[in-house]
């Protein structure tokens, strides 16, 4: 994102000038900083958008759901920051406005989405970007798989027990869209 890029360039220029880090280490710093700062910046923009629409609490709730699953499970990664921004915004809009309006929360939709999502989380976790795949410790993959699956299951239990709650639809569709993206990322990874 533009604001983060300026900060990252200035910080890495200073780190490179004052320390003896090689280019690989600087690249690893850059990747980590970009990942964290871009997410913060992106979420700040999204919060402002949903605040203006009067749905900032829905946004915060769905973000909590995404963090508890995506942090462990991973998901779809695209090369362009703006494409990521657009796809993520479309996912939020779909989960909060579109799907809940057009697809009712009933036994069939709930169990179809829940079974797909739990199965996909267990099969595909973790789905990482190619760059992160190189530096990630694989010993944590199995615990991540189980934790992501357990969190997914817990969220579906919460939705099932609170079907009439204002957030139930958004939570269910957020998990579903996360798993659709994870399926795409998993499928792309298998084709490499």
SULDA-V47670 format. One record per residue. NEAR is the number of other ideal C-beta (glycine too) atoms within 8 Angstrom. Layout:
near: {NEAR:NEAR}
This chain:
near: {10:5:7:13:8:8:9:12:8:8:9:12:8:8:11:9:6:5:6:2:8:5:5:6:8:12:8:9:11:10:10:8:12:10:8:8:12:12:8:9:11:12:9:8:9:13:11:8:9:13:9:6:7:5:9:10:6:12:14:9:11:15:10:8:13:10:8:9:15:9:6:13:16:11:10:9:10:7:3:6:7:6:9:12:11:8:11:10:10:8:12:13:9:11:14:13:7:8:10:12:5:5:7:4:11:6:5:6:10:14:8:8:12:11:8:10:14:12:8:12:16:9:7:12:15:12:13:9:6:8:7:9:8:6:6:9:4:5:4:8:9:6:7:12:14:8:9:14:12:8:11:14:9:8:13:14:8:9:13:9:6:9:9:4:6:4:10:12:9:13:14:14:15:14:15:13:11:16:13:8:12:17:10:9:14:12:8:8:8:6:5:5}
